[in-house]
Amino acid sequence: MTRGTISFRPGLARFPGLAAALASPLLGLVLMALLAPLGVAFAQQSPGDYIFDKIAKDPQVLRRWQRAVPTSFETVDWLYQMQAVTTPVEEVIIDGGLYFVGFMCEPHDCGDNIAYFLIASDRAEAVGFLSSVNQKVAGQYFGSQDDELRDALFRHCLKEGDKAFACADAR
């Protein structure tokens, strides 16, 4: 199902010069005025926002994720409760909706137990990918069946380098 365009908006932590410029109110306004006609969107997030920061601001984010996780994994706290080692999330716009996309892994066993997530900020949608030796899952997508959401998660997975093989093998 095709719904629209997708654009990734990385956190400003990856662009310290831009973050410093935007910290200056005058310079930030000038930059945004110059870039606005080009369609540049700025992420409205703090540098280094993690999924637990998003959950603290809106507990529904975790509930959306939990509805997507298969019942067979509800007892796997690092996955179901998102009590995991995580990277900062990226905000992704898909068909006008804001989504959080990121990576997490089991604490003290990251190499063999990884998951990727894409969770809507304000819609009842989430999709995930799990590759876990402990759960005996070689690579499984779950949650929303929407092709566009799964493709967005797959593209994020491919950006992860050495962990990307699992996502590619599952497709």
C-alpha positions as CSV (number, residue, x, y, z in Angstrom):
1,M,0.0,0.0,0.0
2,T,1.5,3.3,-1.1
3,R,0.5,6.3,1.0
4,G,3.0,9.2,0.4
5,T,6.5,10.3,0.9
6,I,9.0,9.5,3.6
7,S,11.6,11.8,5.0
8,F,14.1,11.1,7.8
9,R,14.9,13.9,10.3
10,P,18.0,13.0,12.4
11,G,18.5,14.6,15.8
12,L,20.5,17.8,15.9
13,A,23.2,15.9,17.9
14,R,24.6,14.6,14.6
15,F,25.0,18.2,13.5
16,P,26.7,20.1,16.3
17,G,27.3,23.2,14.2
18,L,23.7,23.5,13.2
19,A,22.6,22.8,16.8
20,A,24.9,25.7,18.0
21,A,23.5,28.0,15.3
22,L,20.0,27.2,16.2
23,A,20.8,27.9,19.9
24,S,21.3,31.5,18.9
25,P,17.8,32.9,18.5
26,L,18.7,35.5,15.9
27,L,20.9,33.3,13.8
28,G,18.4,30.4,14.1
29,L,15.6,32.6,12.8
30,V,17.8,33.8,9.9
31,L,18.7,30.2,9.0
32,M,15.1,28.9,9.2
33,A,13.9,31.9,7.1
34,L,16.5,31.1,4.4
35,L,15.9,27.4,4.4
36,A,12.1,27.4,4.7
37,P,11.4,28.0,1.0
38,L,13.6,24.9,0.2
39,G,11.2,22.7,2.2
40,V,13.8,21.9,4.9
41,A,12.1,20.5,8.1
42,F,13.7,20.8,11.5
43,A,13.3,18.1,14.1
44,Q,11.6,19.4,17.2
45,Q,13.5,17.2,19.6
46,S,16.4,17.5,22.1
47,P,19.7,16.3,20.9
48,G,20.0,12.6,21.8
49,D,16.3,11.8,22.5
50,Y,15.9,8.1,23.3
51,I,12.8,6.0,23.1
52,F,12.4,6.1,26.9
53,D,12.4,9.9,26.6
54,K,9.5,9.7,24.1
55,I,7.7,7.2,26.4
56,A,8.1,9.4,29.4
57,K,6.5,12.3,27.5
58,D,3.7,10.1,26.1
59,P,3.1,6.6,27.6
60,Q,0.9,5.7,24.6
61,V,4.1,5.3,22.6
62,L,4.9,2.2,24.7
63,R,1.3,0.9,24.4
64,R,1.4,1.2,20.6
65,W,4.6,-0.9,20.6
66,Q,3.2,-3.5,23.0
67,R,0.2,-4.0,20.8
68,A,2.5,-4.8,17.9
69,V,4.8,-7.2,19.8
70,P,3.6,-10.9,19.3
71,T,2.2,-12.4,22.5
72,S,4.9,-15.0,22.5
73,F,7.4,-12.2,23.4
74,E,5.4,-10.5,26.1
75,T,7.6,-11.9,28.8
76,V,10.8,-10.7,27.1
77,D,11.2,-7.4,29.1
78,W,13.9,-5.9,27.0
79,L,11.7,-6.2,23.9
80,Y,8.1,-5.8,25.3
81,Q,8.9,-3.1,27.9
82,M,11.7,-1.6,25.8
83,Q,14.0,-2.0,28.7
84,A,17.0,-2.3,26.4
85,V,20.1,-0.7,25.3
86,T,19.0,1.8,22.6
87,T,20.4,4.4,20.2
88,P,18.8,7.9,19.9
89,V,15.6,7.7,17.9
90,E,15.1,9.5,14.5
91,E,11.9,11.1,13.7
92,V,10.4,10.1,10.3
93,I,7.5,11.7,8.5
94,I,5.4,9.1,6.6
95,D,2.4,10.4,4.8
96,G,2.2,13.4,7.1
97,G,2.4,11.4,10.3
98,L,5.3,11.5,12.7
99,Y,7.0,8.2,13.6
100,F,9.9,7.3,15.9
101,V,12.4,4.8,14.5
102,G,15.3,3.3,16.2
103,F,17.4,0.3,17.4
104,M,17.5,-1.6,20.6
105,C,19.2,-4.7,22.0
106,E,19.2,-7.0,25.0
107,P,21.4,-5.6,27.8
108,H,24.6,-7.6,28.2
109,D,23.8,-9.6,25.0
110,C,23.5,-7.1,22.2
111,G,25.4,-9.1,19.6
112,D,22.8,-11.8,19.4
113,N,19.6,-10.1,20.4
114,I,18.5,-7.0,18.4
115,A,15.3,-5.3,17.5
116,Y,14.3,-2.3,15.3
117,F,11.2,-0.3,15.9
118,L,9.0,2.2,14.1
119,I,6.3,3.6,16.3
120,A,3.7,6.3,15.4
121,S,3.7,9.3,17.6
122,D,-0.1,9.8,17.3
123,R,-1.5,6.9,15.4
124,A,-2.2,3.3,16.5
125,E,0.6,1.9,14.4
126,A,3.9,0.2,15.0
127,V,6.1,-2.2,13.3
128,G,9.1,-4.1,14.6
129,F,11.9,-6.4,13.6
130,L,13.5,-9.0,15.9
131,S,16.6,-11.2,15.5
132,S,17.3,-13.1,18.7
133,V,19.4,-16.1,19.5
134,N,17.8,-16.3,23.0
135,Q,14.3,-16.3,21.5
136,K,15.2,-18.5,18.6
137,V,14.2,-16.0,16.0
138,A,16.5,-15.6,13.0
139,G,14.7,-12.5,11.7
140,Q,11.0,-11.6,12.0
141,Y,9.0,-8.5,11.2
142,F,5.9,-8.0,13.2
143,G,3.2,-5.4,13.9
144,S,1.6,-3.4,11.1
145,Q,1.4,-5.1,7.8
146,D,1.6,-1.7,5.9
147,D,4.3,-2.1,3.2
148,E,5.3,1.6,3.5
149,L,6.0,1.3,7.2
150,R,7.9,-1.9,6.8
151,D,9.9,-0.4,4.0
152,A,10.8,2.6,6.2
153,L,11.9,0.3,9.0
154,F,13.9,-1.8,6.5
155,R,15.7,1.3,5.2
156,H,16.6,2.3,8.7
157,C,17.9,-1.2,9.4
158,L,20.1,-1.0,6.3
159,K,21.8,2.2,7.6
160,E,23.0,0.2,10.7
161,G,25.9,-1.4,8.9
162,D,27.0,-4.7,10.4
163,K,23.6,-5.4,11.9
164,A,21.8,-4.9,8.6
165,F,22.3,-8.5,7.4
166,A,19.5,-9.8,9.6
167,C,17.0,-7.4,8.2
168,A,18.0,-8.1,4.6
169,D,17.8,-11.9,5.2
170,A,14.3,-11.6,6.5
171,R,12.9,-9.9,3.4
